[in-house]
Amino acid sequence: MAEELEEVQVVTITGEDGSEEYYAEAAVIEWDGKTFAILAPYSEDEDEEDSGDAIIARIDVEDGESVYVAPTDEEFEAVAKQYERMTEE
């Protein structure tokens, strides 16, 4: 029986210091007509533990490309609450 691999959407976030961190989309949430992604730290090395916290990013579309941007404080709070409710169910 062939094992099906789940496709992982990996997002590269460049920090203020220029370092790159990799995240996988853990969930996509719609709120107030906008799309947000819950991004969990990601590593291709299965033996390496993912360190760091998940982040929330708003997904904007610019020139047909998805761009991940920081949400406003209001967006962050609302999406975080919605994600908490999803994970409690």
Secondary structure, DSSP 8 states (H G I E B T S, - for coil): ---------EEEEE-TTS-EEEEEEEEEEEETTEEEEEEEE--S-TTS---S--EEEEEEEETTEEEEE---HHHHHHHHHHHHHHHH-
